[in-house]
Amino acid sequence: MAFRWAVYRFLNRHVLPRWGWALRKASPEGDNHAISHRDRLIGAVVADLALWATGARLDASRVPALVAEFLDLYPRRPVRDNAGGSGFNASLSLFVAARLIGPATIVECGTFQGHSAWLFAEACPAARVVSFDIEHDNLTLRHARVEYRLGDWSDDALDGIDPASALLFFDDHVSHARRLREAHGRGFRLALFDDDLPVHALHATGLPPAPTLSMLHDDALAAGETVVWRRRMREHRLTVTPEDLAARALVSSRHAMPDLGWTTGYPANQGLVLVRLAPQAQHSSPLSSVRP
């Protein structure tokens, strides 16, 4: 079964798209959905997202219309099988968050197949969307309005981007502590972080971005402590440094987006968090280079 699944993914991502073909699962996520009681689904999702928007100081009154708009958009997504990337729940959360924030620029770290970059371009048609990844082997979709850049975002000058009016999205499995230092050092104020797993759930993904935001704010986690977890018969270790824990001071506020799994019936979000970063010291340069 594992071998057949590997062949399926290889054909779908690297071979068949060249001719515009794709193998489809019997029921890709998002194709099974409520029809006769769609209003109940919208109402349940709106309640969760509106509560989050209120806490994040965003306009919760717009959430119902945005959820309905997303439900019309998602079935038209070009990347049908985004296994390993943002699924239905994460896509809905990203769409609503991006529209409520309305940034002039969206900088994404972790292009993967191109689904979330497409989603941002559709959610914010007036925004500039720049997507970074250290490889494009999995990239199957290139949106005309997205700038795809090969390499790590920290090595890019980001010419013409005003960090004060931009939104960052980190979904690249790189330490949240490192990304916080980079974002803050360059003057950014808003960032979405994916895979914000607590220390006891790092096994949920193959490469957790540890230390995660939740770990940085875990008062029971001490500097110098070694965290050990096992995934697929392999043992992993991480030693938390004082520099890592110091990164929590760069966070002004954080607002975890709701887990919509029970509400929608699709697999749960895996820790999507909106972070407002603390203001820089006055002597800092807006796009200063911050090395990990």
BAFI-3210 file (N, C-alpha, C; in Angstrom, 3 decimals, decimal comma, padded with zeros to 6 digits):
// residues 292
n [1|2|3|4|5|6|7|8|9|10|11|12|13|14|15|16|17|18|19|20|21|22|23|24|25|26|27|28|29|30|31|32|33|34|35|36|37|38|39|40|41|42|43|44|45|46|47|48|49|50|51|52|53|54|55|56|57|58|59|60|61|62|63|64|65|66|67|68|69|70|71|72|73|74|75|76|77|78|79|80|81|82|83|84|85|86|87|88|89|90|91|92|93|94|95|96|97|98|99|100|101|102|103|104|105|106|107|108|109|110|111|112|113|114|115|116|117|118|119|120|121|122|123|124|125|126|127|128|129|130|131|132|133|134|135|136|137|138|139|140|141|142|143|144|145|146|147|148|149|150|151|152|153|154|155|156|157|158|159|160|161|162|163|164|165|166|167|168|169|170|171|172|173|174|175|176|177|178|179|180|181|182|183|184|185|186|187|188|189|190|191|192|193|194|195|196|197|198|199|200|201|202|203|204|205|206|207|208|209|210|211|212|213|214|215|216|217|218|219|220|221|222|223|224|225|226|227|228|229|230|231|232|233|234|235|236|237|238|239|240|241|242|243|244|245|246|247|248|249|250|251|252|253|254|255|256|257|258|259|260|261|262|263|264|265|266|267|268|269|270|271|272|273|274|275|276|277|278|279|280|281|282|283|284|285|286|287|288|289|290|291|292]
n.u [000,831|001,923|003,897|002,380|001,052|003,200|004,008|001,715|001,708|004,116|003,634|001,465|002,567|004,950|005,011|002,488|001,286|002,644|001,341|-001,096|-002,640|-003,997|-004,077|-006,807|-007,988|-010,686|-012,352|-011,345|-010,184|-012,479|-014,178|-016,218|-018,991|-021,407|-024,639|-027,515|-027,690|-025,944|-025,997|-025,970|-023,411|-021,906|-022,762|-021,789|-019,012|-018,566|-019,114|-016,924|-014,711|-015,358|-015,215|-012,477|-011,525|-012,472|-010,982|-008,483|-008,556|-009,761|-012,111|-014,884|-017,439|-017,344|-016,854|-018,955|-019,667|-017,203|-016,641|-018,669|-017,886|-015,427|-016,246|-017,369|-015,152|-013,180|-013,771|-012,878|-010,169|-006,901|-004,891|-005,601|-004,982|-003,488|-001,922|000,098|000,341|-001,557|-004,788|-008,412|-009,446|-007,243|-006,867|-009,268|-009,015|-006,680|-007,548|-009,653|-008,246|-006,292|-007,924|-009,236|-007,123|-005,941|-003,373|-000,721|001,317|002,066|004,172|005,336|006,726|007,631|006,635|005,842|003,490|002,214|-000,335|-001,207|-000,104|-001,550|-004,045|-003,720|-003,345|-005,857|-007,455|-006,560|-006,566|-005,421|-003,019|000,565|002,147|004,625|006,488|008,527|010,847|013,160|013,459|011,957|010,852|008,413|006,580|003,684|001,873|001,756|000,858|-000,203|000,090|001,819|005,034|007,580|010,229|013,400|015,089|016,037|014,041|015,382|017,712|017,112|016,776|014,332|013,369|011,489|009,420|007,338|007,683|005,926|003,373|002,882|002,158|003,360|003,792|004,617|005,346|007,246|008,600|010,747|012,493|010,413|011,382|013,699|012,519|010,960|012,946|014,113|011,920|011,192|013,597|013,642|011,614|008,925|005,461|003,239|002,500|001,723|001,908|002,389|001,805|002,098|002,896|002,471|004,926|004,503|003,414|005,014|005,530|003,594|004,112|006,438|008,686|008,881|008,569|010,421|012,119|008,690|006,136|004,367|006,031|007,937|006,461|005,929|006,012|007,009|009,094|012,517|015,570|018,236|017,137|016,566|014,504|012,751|011,384|009,466|008,986|007,617|009,290|011,729|013,966|013,995|015,724|015,951|017,578|016,713|017,589|018,862|018,717|016,663|014,390|014,403|013,289|010,596|010,057|009,816|007,282|004,296|001,554|-000,375|-002,575|-004,295|-005,704|-008,976|-009,557|-010,988|-011,777|-013,749|-016,027|-016,206|-015,700|-013,505|-009,934|-008,211|-006,954|-003,446|-002,292|-002,375|-001,399|-001,827|000,448|001,335|004,053|006,429|007,210|010,094|013,328|014,254|016,633|016,903|017,228|014,786|014,821|016,925|019,534|019,103|020,661|020,344]
n.v [-001,206|001,251|001,550|001,771|004,154|005,920|005,785|006,804|009,473|010,401|010,263|012,040|014,468|014,923|013,898|013,500|016,160|017,564|017,113|018,039|016,260|014,233|011,911|011,016|010,807|008,825|010,500|013,488|015,695|018,144|017,795|016,314|017,469|019,380|019,875|020,223|021,271|023,400|025,937|025,456|024,452|026,720|028,494|027,241|027,257|029,994|030,927|029,996|031,185|033,904|034,452|034,096|036,175|038,434|038,344|038,717|041,302|041,997|042,573|041,073|041,028|040,606|037,976|035,945|036,396|035,974|033,286|032,036|032,848|031,553|028,861|028,697|029,142|027,158|024,546|025,002|024,913|024,639|022,785|019,708|017,567|018,126|016,876|016,881|019,574|022,634|021,828|021,602|022,908|024,476|026,010|027,457|028,969|030,450|031,926|033,517|034,929|036,337|037,983|039,536|040,900|042,193|042,799|044,722|043,322|039,852|037,557|034,432|031,555|028,550|027,102|024,656|022,765|024,914|025,634|027,247|029,732|030,310|030,496|032,781|034,710|034,683|035,407|037,978|040,007|042,473|042,488|042,068|039,021|036,996|034,116|031,830|029,089|026,456|024,598|023,612|021,240|020,062|021,857|022,432|024,241|027,426|030,572|033,447|035,861|035,535|035,760|033,594|032,481|031,030|029,685|030,662|032,894|034,657|035,274|037,015|040,302|041,540|043,713|046,670|045,986|046,834|046,263|046,961|046,911|044,369|040,821|037,897|034,403|031,493|028,329|026,260|024,458|025,270|026,285|028,058|029,926|030,891|032,017|033,998|035,749|036,573|037,802|039,850|041,286|042,355|044,121|043,391|043,130|041,462|038,004|034,754|031,569|028,170|024,762|024,924|023,259|021,835|020,862|018,189|017,090|016,955|014,839|014,730|015,633|015,191|016,857|018,962|022,506|023,196|024,976|025,518|028,110|027,581|026,081|028,003|029,602|028,007|027,676|025,617|024,586|024,459|026,299|024,626|022,162|018,939|017,780|014,891|012,805|010,353|009,234|007,270|005,076|006,268|008,093|011,400|014,395|017,468|020,242|022,844|026,210|029,111|031,356|030,656|030,640|033,295|034,502|034,723|037,212|038,778|038,623|040,264|039,684|036,683|034,688|031,899|030,152|028,701|025,176|023,532|021,005|019,238|020,671|020,904|018,342|017,646|016,781|017,967|021,338|022,046|023,635|026,677|029,983|033,429|036,017|038,974|041,025|042,423|045,952|047,261|048,256|051,688|052,137|050,113|048,760|048,696|046,529|044,961|042,526|039,424|036,852|033,335]
n.w [000,000|000,837|-001,108|-003,463|-002,936|-002,913|-005,597|-006,824|-005,844|-006,933|-009,735|-009,899|-009,126|-010,501|-013,106|-014,660|-014,582|-016,598|-018,943|-018,364|-016,958|-014,275|-011,626|-009,670|-006,346|-004,990|-003,531|-003,164|-000,569|000,304|-001,816|-000,872|000,680|002,582|001,222|001,276|003,822|003,982|005,070|007,786|008,175|007,460|009,464|011,798|011,368|011,108|013,678|015,161|013,808|013,900|016,612|016,984|015,305|016,637|019,015|017,891|017,144|014,684|011,982|012,754|011,712|009,006|008,553|008,004|005,231|004,038|004,584|003,106|000,551|000,341|000,338|-002,149|-003,729|-003,145|-004,304|-006,872|-006,881|-008,264|-007,499|-006,757|-005,043|-002,200|-000,310|002,549|002,521|002,973|003,936|003,712|006,091|007,024|004,726|004,580|006,944|006,383|004,152|005,219|007,229|005,707|004,098|006,030|007,196|005,006|003,629|001,993|000,868|000,662|002,063|001,619|003,115|002,119|-000,386|-001,602|-003,334|-004,427|-003,730|-001,464|-002,120|-004,429|-003,190|-001,548|-003,544|-004,733|-002,571|-001,899|-004,205|-004,815|-003,610|-003,459|-003,980|-002,746|-002,921|-001,257|-001,487|-000,801|-002,704|-005,808|-006,533|-005,985|-006,938|-008,640|-009,600|-010,970|-010,335|-012,119|-010,831|-008,774|-007,318|-007,597|-005,731|-005,494|-002,817|000,576|002,505|004,141|002,893|000,924|-000,439|-000,430|-001,944|-002,395|-000,702|001,925|005,213|007,249|006,217|005,423|005,333|006,762|006,072|007,516|006,694|006,589|008,090|009,593|012,502|014,721|016,495|015,248|012,913|014,076|015,077|012,675|011,313|013,101|013,220|010,689|010,675|010,370|011,246|011,385|011,328|010,167|011,534|010,857|011,959|014,792|017,215|020,475|022,983|023,648|021,411|019,180|017,566|015,646|013,097|010,381|010,373|012,646|013,327|015,460|018,104|018,678|018,624|020,726|022,392|023,068|024,720|026,838|030,116|031,612|030,258|030,141|029,559|027,989|028,309|026,949|024,485|023,592|021,090|019,269|015,958|013,487|014,058|014,437|016,487|017,722|018,706|020,491|021,761|023,816|023,649|025,499|023,846|022,134|023,866|024,549|022,393|022,756|023,752|021,569|020,687|020,579|020,742|020,400|018,486|018,329|015,673|015,276|015,812|013,337|012,788|014,008|013,433|010,593|009,660|008,220|008,225|011,134|011,744|012,040|014,120|013,557|013,777|014,426|014,738|016,369|016,182|018,473|018,679|016,975|018,316|018,254|016,916|015,118|011,819|009,232|007,313|008,147|008,020|009,458|010,922|011,522]
ca.u [000,000|002,804|004,577|001,405|000,799|004,375|003,939|000,608|002,142|005,159|002,991|000,591|003,302|006,140|004,910|001,238|000,977|003,248|000,349|-002,373|-003,391|-003,815|-004,834|-007,599|-008,556|-012,133|-013,009|-010,362|-010,700|-013,157|-015,206|-017,349|-019,418|-022,845|-025,374|-028,827|-027,565|-024,728|-026,131|-025,569|-021,949|-021,418|-023,032|-020,890|-017,658|-018,550|-019,064|-015,541|-013,796|-015,709|-014,660|-011,037|-011,306|-012,702|-009,811|-007,319|-008,842|-010,103|-013,538|-015,603|-018,695|-017,117|-016,571|-019,960|-019,549|-015,923|-016,775|-019,481|-017,057|-014,427|-016,888|-017,555|-013,839|-012,346|-013,935|-012,211|-008,729|-006,156|-004,177|-006,664|-004,442|-002,434|-001,456|001,356|000,212|-002,775|-006,030|-009,621|-009,559|-006,168|-007,117|-010,342|-008,470|-005,760|-008,348|-010,342|-007,252|-005,692|-008,904|-009,507|-005,933|-005,815|-002,008|-000,260|002,189|002,090|005,417|005,145|007,915|007,167|005,745|005,384|002,887|001,713|-001,741|-001,456|000,200|-002,751|-005,119|-003,470|-003,572|-007,306|-008,040|-006,141|-006,167|-004,649|-001,755|001,718|002,389|005,977|006,567|009,889|011,104|014,535|013,405|010,684|010,594|006,999|005,742|002,881|001,006|002,329|-000,163|000,366|000,328|002,710|006,476|008,167|011,660|014,104|016,023|015,439|013,624|016,332|018,811|016,572|016,738|012,928|013,285|010,166|008,426|007,229|007,335|004,843|002,076|002,975|001,809|004,223|003,228|005,686|004,926|008,434|009,184|011,947|012,275|009,657|012,249|014,521|011,692|010,589|014,082|014,269|010,799|011,294|014,768|013,382|010,573|007,569|004,595|002,216|002,945|000,985|002,790|001,706|002,401|002,473|002,612|003,046|006,085|004,095|002,792|005,945|005,516|002,475|004,600|007,761|009,745|008,240|009,372|010,748|011,053|007,491|005,626|003,828|007,153|008,565|005,608|005,690|006,809|007,600|010,215|013,680|016,734|019,144|016,392|016,529|013,184|012,901|010,144|009,641|008,041|007,893|010,397|012,964|014,005|014,458|016,095|016,152|017,938|016,207|018,645|018,389|018,391|015,332|013,361|014,402|012,500|009,214|009,938|009,545|005,859|003,406|000,362|-000,568|-003,982|-004,430|-006,935|-009,724|-009,475|-012,287|-011,952|-015,038|-017,093|-016,312|-015,552|-012,226|-008,839|-008,036|-005,800|-002,306|-001,659|-002,201|-001,407|-001,502|001,329|001,732|005,402|006,709|007,894|011,549|014,006|014,309|017,864|016,937|016,945|013,576|015,096|018,271|019,744|019,171|021,108|019,881]
ca.v [000,000|002,429|001,685|002,283|005,565|006,674|005,872|007,726|010,846|010,758|010,518|013,213|015,700|015,126|013,363|013,780|017,584|018,084|017,003|018,500|015,135|013,947|010,834|011,561|009,899|008,694|011,674|014,433|016,546|019,340|017,412|015,856|018,615|019,507|020,607|020,652|022,008|024,206|027,081|025,029|024,398|028,102|029,059|026,656|027,742|031,431|031,141|029,786|032,159|035,243|034,572|034,313|037,504|039,426|038,315|039,211|042,705|042,096|042,840|039,801|041,130|040,193|036,539|035,135|036,548|035,403|031,833|031,657|033,057|030,485|027,607|028,724|029,150|025,984|023,464|025,354|024,961|023,895|021,654|018,893|016,754|018,898|016,117|017,421|021,033|023,140|021,182|022,431|023,769|025,464|026,912|028,354|029,889|031,361|032,810|034,495|035,789|037,233|038,983|040,460|041,724|043,035|043,325|045,172|042,254|038,600|036,825|033,046|030,706|027,181|027,082|023,283|022,576|026,193|025,839|028,383|030,960|030,533|030,909|034,171|035,556|034,776|036,097|039,383|040,285|043,710|042,332|041,425|037,742|036,489|032,799|031,293|027,710|026,103|023,741|023,671|019,902|019,729|022,942|022,021|025,340|028,777|031,604|034,559|037,028|035,159|035,757|032,394|032,681|029,842|030,033|031,030|034,300|035,463|035,646|037,895|041,711|041,968|045,063|047,204|045,481|047,570|045,256|047,425|046,650|043,024|039,649|036,736|033,083|030,512|026,935|025,668|023,515|025,860|026,733|029,294|030,892|031,522|032,856|035,186|036,671|037,148|038,690|041,030|042,051|043,029|045,125|042,927|043,234|040,420|036,747|033,521|030,415|026,886|023,660|025,351|022,105|021,844|019,978|016,785|016,648|017,165|013,648|014,798|015,925|014,628|017,821|020,073|023,728|023,362|025,211|026,167|029,209|027,011|025,704|029,220|030,159|026,957|028,024|024,413|024,188|025,223|026,381|023,507|020,905|018,177|017,202|013,663|012,235|009,278|009,208|006,229|004,233|007,036|008,981|012,758|015,147|018,907|020,930|024,215|027,135|030,377|032,255|030,272|031,109|034,760|034,964|034,994|038,650|039,429|038,435|041,180|038,889|035,558|034,312|030,612|030,001|027,567|023,848|023,384|019,610|018,687|021,448|020,654|016,932|017,432|016,682|019,177|022,221|021,588|024,728|027,901|031,062|034,786|036,665|040,377|041,139|043,621|046,999|047,256|049,384|052,783|052,140|048,994|049,020|047,966|045,283|044,525|041,097|038,705|035,490|032,415]
ca.w [000,000|000,902|-002,403|-004,440|-002,617|-003,343|-007,058|-007,112|-005,589|-007,899|-011,023|-009,808|-008,878|-011,320|-014,463|-015,352|-014,791|-017,820|-020,017|-017,846|-016,421|-012,855|-011,016|-008,572|-005,363|-005,151|-002,941|-002,623|000,500|-000,203|-002,772|-000,060|001,480|002,802|000,186|001,754|005,084|003,897|005,972|009,132|008,164|007,490|010,784|012,794|011,103|011,374|015,122|015,611|013,208|014,375|017,962|016,798|014,727|017,694|019,889|017,148|016,816|013,277|011,774|012,767|010,961|007,612|008,493|007,295|003,780|003,606|004,617|001,944|-000,638|000,300|-000,024|-003,606|-004,368|-002,890|-005,285|-008,133|-006,656|-009,285|-006,883|-006,175|-003,955|-001,543|000,859|003,038|002,551|003,606|003,556|003,710|007,269|007,009|003,602|005,003|007,939|005,697|003,297|006,074|007,883|004,720|003,680|007,139|007,400|003,812|003,511|000,680|000,377|001,414|001,857|002,053|003,190|001,989|-001,557|-001,815|-004,646|-004,922|-003,378|-000,565|-002,863|-005,240|-002,293|-001,173|-004,716|-004,915|-001,420|-001,885|-005,596|-004,925|-002,877|-004,081|-003,312|-002,994|-002,292|-001,191|-001,124|-001,112|-003,885|-006,525|-007,055|-005,806|-007,441|-009,791|-010,009|-010,960|-010,539|-012,882|-009,973|-007,679|-007,589|-007,001|-005,543|-005,038|-001,757|001,855|002,493|004,899|002,002|-000,116|-000,032|-000,347|-002,502|-002,679|000,242|003,185|006,222|008,119|005,588|004,849|006,136|006,554|006,345|007,667|006,654|005,987|009,053|010,184|013,877|014,918|017,189|014,212|012,048|014,854|015,096|011,331|011,015|013,955|012,817|009,417|010,875|010,098|012,420|011,390|010,738|010,420|011,707|010,819|012,732|016,140|018,057|021,827|023,115|023,756|020,155|018,070|016,712|014,702|011,754|010,158|010,661|013,353|013,380|016,874|019,074|018,173|019,452|021,967|023,238|023,576|025,769|027,822|031,294|032,192|029,420|030,595|028,677|028,187|028,364|025,705|024,196|022,815|020,606|018,291|014,845|012,506|014,524|014,558|017,645|017,419|019,898|020,343|022,997|023,818|024,057|026,063|022,736|021,666|024,794|024,543|021,246|023,159|023,994|020,282|020,411|021,281|021,029|019,479|018,450|017,672|014,905|015,837|015,214|012,689|012,408|014,431|012,796|009,156|009,335|007,549|009,200|011,935|011,548|012,831|014,832|012,778|014,766|013,987|015,716|016,241|016,724|019,264|017,895|017,000|018,944|017,297|016,140|014,209|010,406|008,873|006,620|008,507|007,849|010,726|010,698|012,562]
c.u [000,869|003,502|003,621|001,118|001,973|004,383|002,860|001,051|003,195|004,546|002,192|001,376|004,400|006,009|003,650|000,922|001,589|002,281|-001,044|-003,242|-003,150|-004,647|-005,587|-008,003|-010,061|-012,846|-011,963|-010,993|-011,288|-014,228|-016,422|-017,771|-020,939|-023,480|-026,690|-028,752|-026,285|-024,789|-025,736|-024,048|-021,374|-021,598|-022,083|-019,470|-017,539|-018,421|-017,636|-014,610|-014,097|-015,165|-013,159|-010,764|-011,490|-011,493|-008,570|-007,481|-009,014|-011,624|-014,316|-016,890|-018,554|-016,981|-017,650|-019,838|-018,272|-015,978|-017,578|-018,680|-016,018|-015,052|-017,194|-016,217|-013,138|-012,551|-013,246|-010,692|-007,990|-005,416|-005,207|-006,177|-003,256|-001,968|-000,071|001,368|-001,085|-004,006|-007,201|-009,642|-008,490|-006,388|-008,204|-009,810|-007,539|-006,520|-008,996|-009,342|-006,661|-006,662|-009,171|-008,325|-005,723|-004,424|-001,698|000,608|002,042|003,377|005,237|006,477|007,445|006,162|005,075|004,764|002,327|000,287|-001,970|-001,113|-000,972|-003,883|-004,951|-003,746|-005,064|-007,956|-007,761|-005,652|-005,353|-003,273|-000,671|002,004|003,756|006,128|007,973|009,878|012,536|014,610|012,019|010,325|009,112|006,051|005,012|002,018|001,747|001,225|000,488|000,745|001,282|004,162|007,090|009,681|012,288|015,164|015,282|015,145|014,635|017,515|018,377|016,466|015,322|012,746|011,839|009,078|008,479|006,805|006,161|003,468|002,016|002,525|002,758|003,443|004,362|005,090|006,055|009,182|010,546|011,576|011,511|010,494|013,126|013,695|011,219|011,714|014,263|013,179|010,887|012,465|014,559|012,188|009,161|006,755|003,564|002,741|001,999|001,992|001,949|002,465|002,886|002,081|003,191|004,125|005,693|003,491|003,712|005,969|004,444|002,921|006,045|008,900|009,122|009,147|009,753|012,046|009,888|007,083|005,096|004,938|007,817|007,777|005,227|006,601|007,482|008,811|011,409|014,780|017,712|018,455|016,385|015,170|013,388|011,523|010,449|008,556|008,518|009,195|011,728|012,874|014,618|014,733|016,297|016,494|017,534|017,279|018,062|017,996|017,010|014,251|013,296|013,546|011,058|008,990|009,625|008,071|005,039|002,113|000,281|-001,994|-004,116|-005,757|-007,642|-009,469|-010,862|-012,622|-013,312|-016,180|-017,295|-016,266|-014,282|-011,121|-008,537|-006,861|-004,648|-001,562|-001,347|-002,402|-001,061|-000,713|001,500|003,087|005,583|007,408|009,406|012,068|014,220|015,554|017,907|016,612|015,768|013,839|016,510|018,380|019,919|019,559|020,659|020,980]
c.v [001,262|002,664|002,260|003,765|006,432|006,844|006,863|009,178|011,293|011,084|011,817|014,520|015,973|014,695|013,851|015,263|018,169|018,049|017,433|017,391|015,004|012,744|011,412|010,459|009,813|009,935|012,608|015,314|017,814|019,005|016,813|017,013|018,642|020,311|021,133|021,471|022,832|025,385|026,712|024,966|025,804|028,696|028,548|027,173|029,221|031,697|031,015|030,879|033,590|035,479|034,825|035,721|038,597|039,502|038,876|040,664|042,912|042,191|041,534|039,848|040,663|038,682|035,743|035,206|035,898|033,878|031,348|031,796|031,945|029,168|027,545|028,605|027,798|024,839|023,750|025,389|024,142|022,683|020,813|018,100|017,492|018,203|016,583|018,934|021,435|022,434|022,144|023,411|024,856|026,473|027,924|029,395|030,905|032,380|033,910|035,455|036,797|038,334|039,998|041,401|042,677|043,613|043,811|044,103|041,039|037,879|035,436|032,315|029,254|027,065|025,730|023,154|023,870|026,502|027,088|029,712|031,321|031,076|032,369|035,117|035,739|035,571|037,590|039,789|041,554|043,593|041,732|040,144|037,217|035,188|032,230|029,791|027,384|025,111|023,852|022,303|019,532|020,766|022,509|023,142|026,664|029,772|032,815|035,733|036,724|035,189|034,566|032,578|031,439|030,248|030,398|032,527|035,200|035,907|036,626|039,331|042,234|043,400|045,454|046,728|046,282|046,583|045,659|047,112|045,250|041,971|038,521|035,457|032,080|029,105|026,132|024,733|023,972|026,389|028,055|030,351|031,625|032,471|034,119|036,212|037,353|038,162|039,981|041,905|042,828|043,984|044,686|042,909|042,121|039,165|035,622|032,374|029,145|025,869|024,105|024,267|022,277|020,773|018,506|016,248|016,837|015,989|013,711|015,091|015,448|015,556|019,039|021,298|024,093|024,149|025,997|027,324|028,689|026,612|026,933|029,813|029,127|027,204|026,815|023,932|025,067|025,229|025,250|022,157|020,237|017,489|016,007|013,181|011,193|009,383|008,175|005,484|004,971|007,984|010,320|013,491|016,620|019,492|022,395|025,147|028,384|031,369|031,947|030,868|032,628|035,318|035,252|036,490|039,417|039,351|039,402|040,473|037,750|035,054|033,020|030,535|028,730|026,263|023,531|021,929|019,040|019,384|021,053|019,176|016,617|017,319|018,020|020,027|021,694|022,792|025,936|029,094|032,389|035,473|038,139|040,517|042,452|044,658|046,870|048,398|050,454|052,745|051,028|049,424|048,169|046,635|044,800|043,018|040,445|037,273|034,594|032,116]
c.w [000,000|-000,436|-003,445|-004,213|-003,063|-004,859|-007,477|-006,948|-006,592|-009,257|-010,993|-009,709|-009,891|-012,781|-015,177|-015,539|-016,057|-018,989|-019,553|-017,296|-014,916|-012,471|-009,829|-007,615|-005,602|-004,639|-002,352|-001,553|-000,087|-001,208|-002,077|000,835|001,592|001,676|000,758|003,036|005,113|004,858|007,394|009,234|008,254|008,877|011,834|012,620|011,457|012,868|015,637|015,095|013,668|015,779|017,889|016,292|015,769|018,619|019,228|016,699|015,307|013,150|011,654|011,961|009,517|007,452|007,755|005,779|003,262|003,599|003,411|000,653|-000,776|-000,151|-001,520|-004,339|-004,282|-003,886|-006,624|-007,994|-007,717|-008,734|-006,146|-004,953|-003,344|-000,267|001,255|003,101|003,237|003,050|003,653|004,871|007,298|005,887|003,950|005,982|007,301|004,853|004,136|006,713|006,898|004,304|004,788|007,370|006,236|003,627|002,101|000,031|001,278|001,052|002,465|002,056|003,226|000,857|-001,742|-003,219|-005,247|-004,534|-002,534|-001,237|-003,773|-004,369|-001,883|-002,343|-004,973|-003,779|-001,443|-003,277|-005,773|-004,283|-003,769|-003,297|-003,737|-002,214|-002,407|-000,900|-001,532|-002,269|-004,511|-007,115|-006,980|-006,407|-008,709|-010,338|-009,894|-011,314|-011,183|-011,993|-008,818|-008,151|-006,848|-006,932|-004,920|-004,019|-000,484|001,883|003,188|004,051|000,917|000,407|000,143|-000,839|-002,786|-001,747|001,534|004,269|007,105|007,539|004,975|005,858|005,765|006,812|006,348|007,738|006,022|006,934|009,576|011,563|013,944|015,621|016,179|013,346|012,786|014,857|013,740|011,036|011,823|013,535|011,533|009,507|010,565|011,387|012,521|010,708|011,132|010,495|011,663|011,674|014,110|017,142|019,454|021,937|023,142|022,462|018,952|017,100|015,626|013,276|011,621|010,507|011,353|013,411|014,807|017,058|018,452|019,087|020,790|022,923|023,844|024,737|026,825|029,025|031,930|031,396|029,738|029,549|029,011|028,235|026,986|025,571|023,272|022,377|019,533|017,216|013,826|012,814|014,628|015,744|017,254|018,729|019,554|021,705|022,883|024,378|024,713|024,970|022,188|022,565|024,845|023,412|021,616|023,419|022,711|019,901|021,251|021,671|020,023|019,619|017,644|016,934|015,357|015,090|014,647|012,354|012,764|013,703|011,338|008,784|008,572|008,601|009,858|011,461|012,401|013,406|013,978|013,713|014,095|015,095|015,361|016,922|017,462|018,394|018,030|017,861|017,875|016,420|015,104|012,795|009,977|008,195|006,906|008,371|009,203|010,433|011,837|013,579]
res [m|a|f|r|w|a|v|y|r|f|l|n|r|h|v|l|p|r|w|g|w|a|l|r|k|a|s|p|e|g|d|n|h|a|i|s|h|r|d|r|l|i|g|a|v|v|a|d|l|a|l|w|a|t|g|a|r|l|d|a|s|r|v|p|a|l|v|a|e|f|l|d|l|y|p|r|r|p|v|r|d|n|a|g|g|s|g|f|n|a|s|l|s|l|f|v|a|a|r|l|i|g|p|a|t|i|v|e|c|g|t|f|q|g|h|s|a|w|l|f|a|e|a|c|p|a|a|r|v|v|s|f|d|i|e|h|d|n|l|t|l|r|h|a|r|v|e|y|r|l|g|d|w|s|d|d|a|l|d|g|i|d|p|a|s|a|l|l|f|f|d|d|h|v|s|h|a|r|r|l|r|e|a|h|g|r|g|f|r|l|a|l|f|d|d|d|l|p|v|h|a|l|h|a|t|g|l|p|p|a|p|t|l|s|m|l|h|d|d|a|l|a|a|g|e|t|v|v|w|r|r|r|m|r|e|h|r|l|t|v|t|p|e|d|l|a|a|r|a|l|v|s|s|r|h|a|m|p|d|l|g|w|t|t|g|y|p|a|n|q|g|l|v|l|v|r|l|a|p|q|a|q|h|s|s|p|l|s|s|v|r|p]
***
